[in-house]
Amino acid sequence: MASMVLFQTFTVIYLSNDLFYKKRAKNFRSPINNIFIYTEGQTEKVYANDFNVFLNKTNYRIHFKEISTDIVKLISRAEKLIKTELVKNEDDSVWVIFDYEDNKFNAKELNQILDKYNKLNKSYPNKLHIIISNPCFELWFLLHFDAQLLSCVNNSEVIDKLKCHILDYKKGKSYFKKLENKLMFAIKNAKRQQDSQRKDGKDIYDKNANPCTTVNQFVEYILDIQSSFSLVVF
């Protein structure tokens, strides 16, 4: 009789614990991984933050840090963040998003920016990501509609072409919903542009590699995170 009571007690405890751990596993979320964003303008900030909708079911979150037209300053801030905080979480990353616009940088200034970026990534691999658009961020938007490889263009020409597709386009507004279902087309077009510049013997970060954008790298990073978590059932 005593053995039967012990068996029943053990069974109740075991099943209770089993249910507890199953429930805990179902609701468990690992610590948040952070994607920190520095940009030079409101348009880039709004677009980057919109991608949090893709991360709702993941343990990644996008956090905006700062806007400044002084890109060297932004990279210095990113460097400080990496050295003081991000070494604590290997999956955290920092993204500096900016464009070249018309005559924003001379070649020497751009080389200084890229040199600082390359040195930092040697010490802290895959922590800092630089995302550029040449001549302007709107080139990335345009690639959602236009597959043609354009010749060298300036800001006004890009925006004029974009307004053929987004009639009410204004800087700083969110057009995420209009562009979301065209992301893969834009990624393909951005890569095609990059390949075209390389075939012409240009580094894609050069001032004369116009038109060119690497925004696809940020988008693909977010999509990869979303895809990896969609395979996990919590």
C-alpha positions in Angstrom: 0.0 0.0 0.0 2.8 2.4 0.9 4.6 1.6 -2.3 1.4 2.4 -4.3 1.1 5.8 -2.5 4.7 6.6 -3.2 4.3 5.7 -6.9 1.2 7.9 -7.2 3.0 10.8 -5.5 5.9 10.4 -7.8 3.7 10.3 -10.8 1.9 13.5 -9.8 5.2 15.4 -9.2 6.7 14.1 -12.4 3.7 15.1 -14.5 3.5 18.5 -12.8 7.1 19.2 -13.5 6.8 17.9 -17.0 3.9 20.3 -17.7 5.8 23.1 -16.0 8.9 22.8 -18.2 6.8 22.3 -21.4 5.0 25.5 -20.6 8.2 27.3 -19.8 9.8 26.1 -23.0 6.7 27.3 -25.0 6.9 30.8 -23.5 10.6 31.1 -23.3 12.4 33.8 -25.2 16.1 34.3 -25.3 17.6 37.7 -24.4 17.0 40.5 -26.9 19.6 41.0 -29.5 20.0 44.6 -30.6 20.4 46.2 -34.0 21.5 49.8 -33.4 21.0 52.3 -36.2 22.8 55.6 -36.9 21.7 57.6 -39.9 22.3 61.0 -41.5 18.6 61.7 -42.2 15.0 61.1 -41.2 14.2 59.1 -44.3 16.8 56.4 -43.5 15.6 56.4 -39.8 12.0 55.9 -40.7 12.8 53.1 -43.2 15.1 51.2 -40.9 12.7 51.4 -37.9 9.8 50.1 -40.1 11.6 46.7 -40.3 10.8 46.0 -36.6 7.5 44.6 -38.0 9.6 41.7 -39.5 11.2 41.1 -36.1 8.1 40.8 -34.0 8.4 37.0 -33.6 12.2 37.0 -33.1 14.5 38.1 -30.2 16.0 40.9 -32.3 14.9 44.6 -32.1 16.0 47.7 -34.1 16.9 50.7 -32.0 17.6 54.1 -33.4 20.6 55.9 -31.9 21.3 59.2 -33.7 21.0 61.4 -36.7 23.9 63.5 -38.0 25.2 64.7 -41.3 28.7 64.3 -39.8 29.4 60.7 -40.8 32.8 60.6 -39.2 31.1 61.5 -35.9 28.5 58.8 -36.4 31.2 56.2 -37.0 33.1 57.4 -33.9 29.9 57.0 -31.8 29.4 53.6 -33.3 32.9 52.7 -32.4 32.4 53.8 -28.8 29.2 51.8 -28.5 30.9 48.6 -29.9 33.9 48.9 -27.6 31.9 49.7 -24.4 28.8 47.6 -24.8 28.5 45.3 -27.8 31.4 43.0 -26.9 29.0 41.7 -24.2 26.5 40.3 -26.7 28.0 38.7 -29.8 24.8 39.0 -31.8 24.4 42.8 -31.4 25.3 44.9 -34.4 25.6 48.6 -35.4 24.6 50.0 -38.8 25.6 53.4 -40.1 23.3 54.4 -43.0 24.2 57.4 -45.2 24.3 58.6 -48.8 26.8 60.5 -50.9 24.4 63.1 -52.3 25.8 65.7 -54.6 29.4 66.6 -53.7 28.9 65.7 -50.0 32.3 64.1 -49.6 35.5 64.5 -51.5 37.5 61.4 -52.2 39.9 62.0 -49.3 37.1 62.4 -46.7 35.4 59.2 -47.9 38.6 57.3 -47.7 39.0 58.4 -44.1 35.5 57.1 -43.3 36.1 53.8 -45.0 39.5 53.4 -43.4 38.1 53.9 -39.9 35.4 51.4 -40.7 37.9 48.8 -42.0 40.1 49.1 -39.0 37.3 48.7 -36.5 36.0 45.6 -38.3 39.4 44.0 -38.0 39.3 44.3 -34.2 35.5 43.6 -33.9 34.5 41.5 -36.9 30.9 41.8 -38.1 29.9 44.4 -35.5 29.9 47.5 -37.7 28.1 47.7 -41.0 28.2 50.7 -43.4 25.3 51.1 -45.7 25.7 53.6 -48.5 23.6 54.9 -51.4 25.2 56.8 -54.3 23.9 59.4 -55.0 21.0 59.3 -52.5 18.9 56.9 -50.4 16.0 57.3 -52.8 17.9 55.2 -55.3 17.0 52.1 -53.2 13.3 53.1 -53.3 13.6 53.5 -57.1 15.0 50.0 -57.5 11.7 48.6 -56.3 10.2 49.7 -59.6 13.0 50.2 -62.1 15.2 47.3 -63.2 17.2 49.4 -65.7 20.8 50.1 -64.9 21.0 53.8 -64.9 23.9 55.9 -66.0 25.4 58.4 -63.5 22.6 60.3 -61.9 22.2 63.1 -59.3 19.7 63.4 -56.5 17.1 65.4 -58.4 17.1 62.9 -61.3 16.6 59.9 -58.9 13.8 61.6 -57.1 12.1 62.7 -60.3 12.2 59.1 -61.5 10.9 57.9 -58.2 7.9 60.3 -58.3 6.8 58.5 -61.5 6.0 55.5 -59.2 5.3 57.2 -55.9 3.5 60.4 -56.9 3.3 61.9 -53.4 6.8 61.1 -52.4 8.3 63.3 -49.6 11.4 62.7 -47.6 10.9 61.5 -44.1 7.6 59.7 -44.7 7.1 55.9 -44.5 6.5 54.1 -47.8 7.1 50.7 -46.3 3.7 49.3 -47.2 4.0 50.4 -50.8 7.5 48.8 -51.1 7.2 45.6 -49.0 6.0 43.3 -51.7 8.7 44.5 -54.1 11.7 43.8 -51.7 13.1 40.9 -53.6 13.0 42.8 -56.9 14.9 45.7 -55.3 17.5 43.3 -53.8 18.1 41.8 -57.2 18.4 45.2 -58.9 20.8 46.5 -56.2 23.1 43.4 -56.7 22.9 43.9 -60.4 24.1 47.5 -60.0 26.9 46.5 -57.7 28.1 43.8 -60.2 28.0 46.3 -63.0 30.2 48.7 -61.1 32.7 46.0 -60.3 32.8 44.9 -63.9 33.8 48.5 -64.7 36.7 48.2 -62.2 35.1 50.3 -59.5 34.8 49.6 -55.8 31.1 49.9 -54.9 32.0 52.4 -52.2 33.9 54.7 -54.6 32.4 58.1 -55.3 32.5 57.4 -59.0 30.5 54.1 -58.6 27.3 55.9 -59.4 24.6 54.6 -59.3 25.0 52.1 -56.5 23.4 51.2 -53.2 24.1 48.6 -50.5 20.8 49.0 -48.6 20.0 45.4 -49.8 22.6 44.2 -47.2 20.6 45.6 -44.3 17.3 44.2 -45.7 18.8 40.8 -46.4 20.1 40.7 -42.8 16.6 41.4 -41.4 15.0 38.8 -43.7 17.5 36.2 -42.8 16.7 36.7 -39.1 13.0 36.5 -39.8 13.5 33.4 -41.8 15.6 31.6 -39.2 13.0 32.3 -36.5 10.1 31.2 -38.6 11.6 27.7 -38.5 11.5 27.6 -34.7 8.3 26.7 -32.9 8.2 28.1 -29.3 
